Amino acid sequence: MDSLKSLLLANKAWVAEKLQVRPDYFERTAHEQTPQYMWIGCADSRVPAEDITGTEPGELFVHRNVANLVVHTDFNMLSVLQYAVQVLQVKHVIVCGHYGCGGVKNAMTNRDFGLINKWLRSIKDVYRLYSRELETIGEPQHRFDRLVELNVCEQVQNLAQTSIVQGAWSQRQAPTIHGWMYDLKTGYLKELAQMKPGAEIDPIYRFDFDGPASVHPPKR
C-alpha cells in the first residue's frame, strides 16, 4: 500500500474511534476554539504536542519551528503569538524543547548548513551567553543537554520581552510563561522555568504602555 494512502486510512479509523466514544466529538470544536494554552515547540516529528500532553483538539494552540525558538523578527511566530494572547486570550504560553534536538546540536558545530545558518544563529547566541558554564562541562552529551535546557530558558525570556506579552500582562494579568523539557527516552515532561505576569525583566526590554514615547521625530 502507498504510504500516503495509509495516512488517509488511518484518519478514517481515527474518526470512527472518536465518534464511537462521543458522537458529537467534532461538532463541539467545529465552530470555535477556546484553548487555554499556547504551545511553542520544536518541529521534530518525535514531539507531537497533543499526544505528549494528552490534550484534545481545541485545547492547545500550537506553533512549531526548528528548535522551538522565539525570534523577534519572525513574523510567523509573532502573528501566532499575538492571535493566541490577544484574541484567544490564552492563560499559559509553553515553550517546550527536547533532549536530542538536532537544531541545537548543529548550532554547536562550525559547519555551514546554508540558509538555516541564519536560524541557528539564535542558538549560537545562547551558547555565547552561557559559554562559561557550558565549557566547564567536560562530557559532550551533558554539554549538549544543558544547551538544550538553556535555549528553552532564553526563549521564555524572549517571550517576556515582547510587547505582545507585556501588553497582556498590563491589561489582564496573563499569560504565565513556562519553559518545559521533553525527554524522548522516557516520554516525560518537566518544567525548567516560569515567568508570571509582571515578572522582572531587564529594563531595556520593558515597554511603557502609559507614558509618552521616548523617541520623537525631528521638528521641521
Helices and strands as residue ranges (DSSP letters): H 3-21, H 27-30, E 37-42, H 49-53, E 60-65, H 75-82, I 83-87, E 92-98, H 102-107, G 114-116, H 117-129, H 131-134, H 140-160, H 163-172, E 176-182, E 189-195, G 203-205
